[in-house]
Amino acid sequence: MMRVLQKIIFTFVMVGGMSIVAFAQKDQPKKPPPKGNPPVVTPGTKKPPKGDDKPKKSSTDVIIAAKESLADLA
């Protein structure tokens, strides 16, 4: 008899807890607020800046140059 009473009380407590949780979430908005329009990007309309014609050094060239400069200091 006590076991049945415990299960009934537990069920009422769970239903009450779930209804409180559902009531607390009722006022929350369904969707996030809308964001502004994203910026428009048009590729290919910009020219590269002048003076960028030099070839770039690769990472191995930089390492070799650093080792040579350290060897010159020693």
Phi and psi restraints in degrees (range 20) as a CNS / XPLOR table:
assign (resid 1 and name C) (resid 2 and name N)
       (resid 2 and name CA) (resid 2 and name C) 1.0 -66.7 20.0 2
assign (resid 2 and name N) (resid 2 and name CA)
       (resid 2 and name C) (resid 3 and name N) 1.0 -35.6 20.0 2
assign (resid 2 and name C) (resid 3 and name N)
       (resid 3 and name CA) (resid 3 and name C) 1.0 -65.0 20.0 2
assign (resid 3 and name N) (resid 3 and name CA)
       (resid 3 and name C) (resid 4 and name N) 1.0 -41.7 20.0 2
assign (resid 3 and name C) (resid 4 and name N)
       (resid 4 and name CA) (resid 4 and name C) 1.0 -65.6 20.0 2
assign (resid 4 and name N) (resid 4 and name CA)
       (resid 4 and name C) (resid 5 and name N) 1.0 -41.2 20.0 2
assign (resid 4 and name C) (resid 5 and name N)
       (resid 5 and name CA) (resid 5 and name C) 1.0 -64.3 20.0 2
assign (resid 5 and name N) (resid 5 and name CA)
       (resid 5 and name C) (resid 6 and name N) 1.0 -39.0 20.0 2
assign (resid 5 and name C) (resid 6 and name N)
       (resid 6 and name CA) (resid 6 and name C) 1.0 -62.5 20.0 2
assign (resid 6 and name N) (resid 6 and name CA)
       (resid 6 and name C) (resid 7 and name N) 1.0 -42.8 20.0 2
assign (resid 6 and name C) (resid 7 and name N)
       (resid 7 and name CA) (resid 7 and name C) 1.0 -65.9 20.0 2
assign (resid 7 and name N) (resid 7 and name CA)
       (resid 7 and name C) (resid 8 and name N) 1.0 -39.1 20.0 2
assign (resid 7 and name C) (resid 8 and name N)
       (resid 8 and name CA) (resid 8 and name C) 1.0 -66.9 20.0 2
assign (resid 8 and name N) (resid 8 and name CA)
       (resid 8 and name C) (resid 9 and name N) 1.0 -44.7 20.0 2
assign (resid 8 and name C) (resid 9 and name N)
       (resid 9 and name CA) (resid 9 and name C) 1.0 -63.9 20.0 2
assign (resid 9 and name N) (resid 9 and name CA)
       (resid 9 and name C) (resid 10 and name N) 1.0 -43.2 20.0 2
assign (resid 9 and name C) (resid 10 and name N)
       (resid 10 and name CA) (resid 10 and name C) 1.0 -59.1 20.0 2
assign (resid 10 and name N) (resid 10 and name CA)
       (resid 10 and name C) (resid 11 and name N) 1.0 -41.7 20.0 2
assign (resid 10 and name C) (resid 11 and name N)
       (resid 11 and name CA) (resid 11 and name C) 1.0 -63.3 20.0 2
assign (resid 11 and name N) (resid 11 and name CA)
       (resid 11 and name C) (resid 12 and name N) 1.0 -44.5 20.0 2
assign (resid 11 and name C) (resid 12 and name N)
       (resid 12 and name CA) (resid 12 and name C) 1.0 -63.7 20.0 2
assign (resid 12 and name N) (resid 12 and name CA)
       (resid 12 and name C) (resid 13 and name N) 1.0 -39.6 20.0 2
assign (resid 12 and name C) (resid 13 and name N)
       (resid 13 and name CA) (resid 13 and name C) 1.0 -65.1 20.0 2
assign (resid 13 and name N) (resid 13 and name CA)
       (resid 13 and name C) (resid 14 and name N) 1.0 -42.3 20.0 2
assign (resid 13 and name C) (resid 14 and name N)
       (resid 14 and name CA) (resid 14 and name C) 1.0 -65.0 20.0 2
assign (resid 14 and name N) (resid 14 and name CA)
       (resid 14 and name C) (resid 15 and name N) 1.0 -43.7 20.0 2
assign (resid 14 and name C) (resid 15 and name N)
       (resid 15 and name CA) (resid 15 and name C) 1.0 -63.5 20.0 2
assign (resid 15 and name N) (resid 15 and name CA)
       (resid 15 and name C) (resid 16 and name N) 1.0 -41.5 20.0 2
assign (resid 15 and name C) (resid 16 and name N)
       (resid 16 and name CA) (resid 16 and name C) 1.0 -64.0 20.0 2
assign (resid 16 and name N) (resid 16 and name CA)
       (resid 16 and name C) (resid 17 and name N) 1.0 -43.4 20.0 2
assign (resid 16 and name C) (resid 17 and name N)
       (resid 17 and name CA) (resid 17 and name C) 1.0 -63.4 20.0 2
assign (resid 17 and name N) (resid 17 and name CA)
       (resid 17 and name C) (resid 18 and name N) 1.0 -42.6 20.0 2
assign (resid 17 and name C) (resid 18 and name N)
       (resid 18 and name CA) (resid 18 and name C) 1.0 -65.8 20.0 2
assign (resid 18 and name N) (resid 18 and name CA)
       (resid 18 and name C) (resid 19 and name N) 1.0 -37.5 20.0 2
assign (resid 18 and name C) (resid 19 and name N)
       (resid 19 and name CA) (resid 19 and name C) 1.0 -68.7 20.0 2
assign (resid 19 and name N) (resid 19 and name CA)
       (resid 19 and name C) (resid 20 and name N) 1.0 -35.2 20.0 2
assign (resid 19 and name C) (resid 20 and name N)
       (resid 20 and name CA) (resid 20 and name C) 1.0 -65.0 20.0 2
assign (resid 20 and name N) (resid 20 and name CA)
       (resid 20 and name C) (resid 21 and name N) 1.0 -42.4 20.0 2
assign (resid 20 and name C) (resid 21 and name N)
       (resid 21 and name CA) (resid 21 and name C) 1.0 -63.8 20.0 2
assign (resid 21 and name N) (resid 21 and name CA)
       (resid 21 and name C) (resid 22 and name N) 1.0 -43.1 20.0 2
assign (resid 21 and name C) (resid 22 and name N)
       (resid 22 and name CA) (resid 22 and name C) 1.0 -65.9 20.0 2
assign (resid 22 and name N) (resid 22 and name CA)
       (resid 22 and name C) (resid 23 and name N) 1.0 -38.1 20.0 2
assign (resid 22 and name C) (resid 23 and name N)
       (resid 23 and name CA) (resid 23 and name C) 1.0 -66.4 20.0 2
assign (resid 23 and name N) (resid 23 and name CA)
       (resid 23 and name C) (resid 24 and name N) 1.0 -36.6 20.0 2
assign (resid 23 and name C) (resid 24 and name N)
       (resid 24 and name CA) (resid 24 and name C) 1.0 -67.9 20.0 2
assign (resid 24 and name N) (resid 24 and name CA)
       (resid 24 and name C) (resid 25 and name N) 1.0 -30.7 20.0 2
assign (resid 24 and name C) (resid 25 and name N)
       (resid 25 and name CA) (resid 25 and name C) 1.0 -89.3 20.0 2
assign (resid 25 and name N) (resid 25 and name CA)
       (resid 25 and name C) (resid 26 and name N) 1.0 -3.1 20.0 2
assign (resid 25 and name C) (resid 26 and name N)
       (resid 26 and name CA) (resid 26 and name C) 1.0 -66.3 20.0 2
assign (resid 26 and name N) (resid 26 and name CA)
       (resid 26 and name C) (resid 27 and name N) 1.0 -36.0 20.0 2
assign (resid 26 and name C) (resid 27 and name N)
       (resid 27 and name CA) (resid 27 and name C) 1.0 -86.0 20.0 2
assign (resid 27 and name N) (resid 27 and name CA)
       (resid 27 and name C) (resid 28 and name N) 1.0 -3.7 20.0 2
assign (resid 27 and name C) (resid 28 and name N)
       (resid 28 and name CA) (resid 28 and name C) 1.0 -74.4 20.0 2
assign (resid 28 and name N) (resid 28 and name CA)
       (resid 28 and name C) (resid 29 and name N) 1.0 143.5 20.0 2
assign (resid 28 and name C) (resid 29 and name N)
       (resid 29 and name CA) (resid 29 and name C) 1.0 -67.0 20.0 2
assign (resid 29 and name N) (resid 29 and name CA)
       (resid 29 and name C) (resid 30 and name N) 1.0 148.1 20.0 2
assign (resid 29 and name C) (resid 30 and name N)
       (resid 30 and name CA) (resid 30 and name C) 1.0 -75.0 20.0 2
assign (resid 30 and name N) (resid 30 and name CA)
       (resid 30 and name C) (resid 31 and name N) 1.0 -39.1 20.0 2
assign (resid 30 and name C) (resid 31 and name N)
       (resid 31 and name CA) (resid 31 and name C) 1.0 -119.4 20.0 2
assign (resid 31 and name N) (resid 31 and name CA)
       (resid 31 and name C) (resid 32 and name N) 1.0 154.5 20.0 2
assign (resid 31 and name C) (resid 32 and name N)
       (resid 32 and name CA) (resid 32 and name C) 1.0 -68.8 20.0 2
assign (resid 32 and name N) (resid 32 and name CA)
       (resid 32 and name C) (resid 33 and name N) 1.0 155.3 20.0 2
assign (resid 32 and name C) (resid 33 and name N)
       (resid 33 and name CA) (resid 33 and name C) 1.0 -63.4 20.0 2
assign (resid 33 and name N) (resid 33 and name CA)
       (resid 33 and name C) (resid 34 and name N) 1.0 147.5 20.0 2
assign (resid 33 and name C) (resid 34 and name N)
       (resid 34 and name CA) (resid 34 and name C) 1.0 -68.1 20.0 2
assign (resid 34 and name N) (resid 34 and name CA)
       (resid 34 and name C) (resid 35 and name N) 1.0 144.9 20.0 2
assign (resid 34 and name C) (resid 35 and name N)
       (resid 35 and name CA) (resid 35 and name C) 1.0 -92.7 20.0 2
assign (resid 35 and name N) (resid 35 and name CA)
       (resid 35 and name C) (resid 36 and name N) 1.0 165.9 20.0 2
assign (resid 35 and name C) (resid 36 and name N)
       (resid 36 and name CA) (resid 36 and name C) 1.0 -70.0 20.0 2
assign (resid 36 and name N) (resid 36 and name CA)
       (resid 36 and name C) (resid 37 and name N) 1.0 171.6 20.0 2
assign (resid 36 and name C) (resid 37 and name N)
       (resid 37 and name CA) (resid 37 and name C) 1.0 -66.6 20.0 2
assign (resid 37 and name N) (resid 37 and name CA)
       (resid 37 and name C) (resid 38 and name N) 1.0 136.0 20.0 2
assign (resid 37 and name C) (resid 38 and name N)
       (resid 38 and name CA) (resid 38 and name C) 1.0 -71.3 20.0 2
assign (resid 38 and name N) (resid 38 and name CA)
       (resid 38 and name C) (resid 39 and name N) 1.0 153.6 20.0 2
assign (resid 38 and name C) (resid 39 and name N)
       (resid 39 and name CA) (resid 39 and name C) 1.0 -66.1 20.0 2
assign (resid 39 and name N) (resid 39 and name CA)
       (resid 39 and name C) (resid 40 and name N) 1.0 147.1 20.0 2
assign (resid 39 and name C) (resid 40 and name N)
       (resid 40 and name CA) (resid 40 and name C) 1.0 -91.5 20.0 2
assign (resid 40 and name N) (resid 40 and name CA)
       (resid 40 and name C) (resid 41 and name N) 1.0 127.6 20.0 2
assign (resid 40 and name C) (resid 41 and name N)
       (resid 41 and name CA) (resid 41 and name C) 1.0 -110.5 20.0 2
assign (resid 41 and name N) (resid 41 and name CA)
       (resid 41 and name C) (resid 42 and name N) 1.0 125.3 20.0 2
assign (resid 41 and name C) (resid 42 and name N)
       (resid 42 and name CA) (resid 42 and name C) 1.0 -113.6 20.0 2
assign (resid 42 and name N) (resid 42 and name CA)
       (resid 42 and name C) (resid 43 and name N) 1.0 103.9 20.0 2
assign (resid 42 and name C) (resid 43 and name N)
       (resid 43 and name CA) (resid 43 and name C) 1.0 -73.6 20.0 2
assign (resid 43 and name N) (resid 43 and name CA)
       (resid 43 and name C) (resid 44 and name N) 1.0 148.9 20.0 2
assign (resid 43 and name C) (resid 44 and name N)
       (resid 44 and name CA) (resid 44 and name C) 1.0 88.6 20.0 2
assign (resid 44 and name N) (resid 44 and name CA)
       (resid 44 and name C) (resid 45 and name N) 1.0 1.2 20.0 2
assign (resid 44 and name C) (resid 45 and name N)
       (resid 45 and name CA) (resid 45 and name C) 1.0 -94.7 20.0 2
assign (resid 45 and name N) (resid 45 and name CA)
       (resid 45 and name C) (resid 46 and name N) 1.0 -10.4 20.0 2
assign (resid 45 and name C) (resid 46 and name N)
       (resid 46 and name CA) (resid 46 and name C) 1.0 -99.7 20.0 2
assign (resid 46 and name N) (resid 46 and name CA)
       (resid 46 and name C) (resid 47 and name N) 1.0 138.6 20.0 2
assign (resid 46 and name C) (resid 47 and name N)
       (resid 47 and name CA) (resid 47 and name C) 1.0 -91.0 20.0 2
assign (resid 47 and name N) (resid 47 and name CA)
       (resid 47 and name C) (resid 48 and name N) 1.0 148.3 20.0 2
assign (resid 47 and name C) (resid 48 and name N)
       (resid 48 and name CA) (resid 48 and name C) 1.0 -68.4 20.0 2
assign (resid 48 and name N) (resid 48 and name CA)
       (resid 48 and name C) (resid 49 and name N) 1.0 149.2 20.0 2
assign (resid 48 and name C) (resid 49 and name N)
       (resid 49 and name CA) (resid 49 and name C) 1.0 -67.4 20.0 2
assign (resid 49 and name N) (resid 49 and name CA)
       (resid 49 and name C) (resid 50 and name N) 1.0 151.6 20.0 2
assign (resid 49 and name C) (resid 50 and name N)
       (resid 50 and name CA) (resid 50 and name C) 1.0 -73.8 20.0 2
assign (resid 50 and name N) (resid 50 and name CA)
       (resid 50 and name C) (resid 51 and name N) 1.0 156.8 20.0 2
assign (resid 50 and name C) (resid 51 and name N)
       (resid 51 and name CA) (resid 51 and name C) 1.0 84.7 20.0 2
assign (resid 51 and name N) (resid 51 and name CA)
       (resid 51 and name C) (resid 52 and name N) 1.0 8.3 20.0 2
assign (resid 51 and name C) (resid 52 and name N)
       (resid 52 and name CA) (resid 52 and name C) 1.0 -103.1 20.0 2
assign (resid 52 and name N) (resid 52 and name CA)
       (resid 52 and name C) (resid 53 and name N) 1.0 24.0 20.0 2
assign (resid 52 and name C) (resid 53 and name N)
       (resid 53 and name CA) (resid 53 and name C) 1.0 -84.8 20.0 2
assign (resid 53 and name N) (resid 53 and name CA)
       (resid 53 and name C) (resid 54 and name N) 1.0 -12.7 20.0 2
assign (resid 53 and name C) (resid 54 and name N)
       (resid 54 and name CA) (resid 54 and name C) 1.0 -68.5 20.0 2
assign (resid 54 and name N) (resid 54 and name CA)
       (resid 54 and name C) (resid 55 and name N) 1.0 139.4 20.0 2
assign (resid 54 and name C) (resid 55 and name N)
       (resid 55 and name CA) (resid 55 and name C) 1.0 -70.3 20.0 2
assign (resid 55 and name N) (resid 55 and name CA)
       (resid 55 and name C) (resid 56 and name N) 1.0 144.0 20.0 2
assign (resid 55 and name C) (resid 56 and name N)
       (resid 56 and name CA) (resid 56 and name C) 1.0 -81.7 20.0 2
assign (resid 56 and name N) (resid 56 and name CA)
       (resid 56 and name C) (resid 57 and name N) 1.0 145.2 20.0 2
assign (resid 56 and name C) (resid 57 and name N)
       (resid 57 and name CA) (resid 57 and name C) 1.0 -82.0 20.0 2
assign (resid 57 and name N) (resid 57 and name CA)
       (resid 57 and name C) (resid 58 and name N) 1.0 139.5 20.0 2
assign (resid 57 and name C) (resid 58 and name N)
       (resid 58 and name CA) (resid 58 and name C) 1.0 -77.3 20.0 2
assign (resid 58 and name N) (resid 58 and name CA)
       (resid 58 and name C) (resid 59 and name N) 1.0 167.1 20.0 2
assign (resid 58 and name C) (resid 59 and name N)
       (resid 59 and name CA) (resid 59 and name C) 1.0 -66.1 20.0 2
assign (resid 59 and name N) (resid 59 and name CA)
       (resid 59 and name C) (resid 60 and name N) 1.0 -31.6 20.0 2
assign (resid 59 and name C) (resid 60 and name N)
       (resid 60 and name CA) (resid 60 and name C) 1.0 -69.1 20.0 2
assign (resid 60 and name N) (resid 60 and name CA)
       (resid 60 and name C) (resid 61 and name N) 1.0 -35.4 20.0 2
assign (resid 60 and name C) (resid 61 and name N)
       (resid 61 and name CA) (resid 61 and name C) 1.0 -64.4 20.0 2
assign (resid 61 and name N) (resid 61 and name CA)
       (resid 61 and name C) (resid 62 and name N) 1.0 -37.5 20.0 2
assign (resid 61 and name C) (resid 62 and name N)
       (resid 62 and name CA) (resid 62 and name C) 1.0 -67.5 20.0 2
assign (resid 62 and name N) (resid 62 and name CA)
       (resid 62 and name C) (resid 63 and name N) 1.0 -41.3 20.0 2
assign (resid 62 and name C) (resid 63 and name N)
       (resid 63 and name CA) (resid 63 and name C) 1.0 -65.3 20.0 2
assign (resid 63 and name N) (resid 63 and name CA)
       (resid 63 and name C) (resid 64 and name N) 1.0 -42.6 20.0 2
assign (resid 63 and name C) (resid 64 and name N)
       (resid 64 and name CA) (resid 64 and name C) 1.0 -64.3 20.0 2
assign (resid 64 and name N) (resid 64 and name CA)
       (resid 64 and name C) (resid 65 and name N) 1.0 -41.8 20.0 2
assign (resid 64 and name C) (resid 65 and name N)
       (resid 65 and name CA) (resid 65 and name C) 1.0 -65.6 20.0 2
assign (resid 65 and name N) (resid 65 and name CA)
       (resid 65 and name C) (resid 66 and name N) 1.0 -36.6 20.0 2
assign (resid 65 and name C) (resid 66 and name N)
       (resid 66 and name CA) (resid 66 and name C) 1.0 -67.9 20.0 2
assign (resid 66 and name N) (resid 66 and name CA)
       (resid 66 and name C) (resid 67 and name N) 1.0 -39.5 20.0 2
assign (resid 66 and name C) (resid 67 and name N)
       (resid 67 and name CA) (resid 67 and name C) 1.0 -66.4 20.0 2
assign (resid 67 and name N) (resid 67 and name CA)
       (resid 67 and name C) (resid 68 and name N) 1.0 -38.4 20.0 2
assign (resid 67 and name C) (resid 68 and name N)
       (resid 68 and name CA) (resid 68 and name C) 1.0 -65.9 20.0 2
assign (resid 68 and name N) (resid 68 and name CA)
       (resid 68 and name C) (resid 69 and name N) 1.0 -40.2 20.0 2
assign (resid 68 and name C) (resid 69 and name N)
       (resid 69 and name CA) (resid 69 and name C) 1.0 -68.6 20.0 2
assign (resid 69 and name N) (resid 69 and name CA)
       (resid 69 and name C) (resid 70 and name N) 1.0 -35.2 20.0 2
assign (resid 69 and name C) (resid 70 and name N)
       (resid 70 and name CA) (resid 70 and name C) 1.0 -68.0 20.0 2
assign (resid 70 and name N) (resid 70 and name CA)
       (resid 70 and name C) (resid 71 and name N) 1.0 -35.6 20.0 2
assign (resid 70 and name C) (resid 71 and name N)
       (resid 71 and name CA) (resid 71 and name C) 1.0 -68.4 20.0 2
assign (resid 71 and name N) (resid 71 and name CA)
       (resid 71 and name C) (resid 72 and name N) 1.0 -33.6 20.0 2
assign (resid 71 and name C) (resid 72 and name N)
       (resid 72 and name CA) (resid 72 and name C) 1.0 -69.3 20.0 2
assign (resid 72 and name N) (resid 72 and name CA)
       (resid 72 and name C) (resid 73 and name N) 1.0 -32.4 20.0 2
assign (resid 72 and name C) (resid 73 and name N)
       (resid 73 and name CA) (resid 73 and name C) 1.0 -74.4 20.0 2
assign (resid 73 and name N) (resid 73 and name CA)
       (resid 73 and name C) (resid 74 and name N) 1.0 -28.5 20.0 2
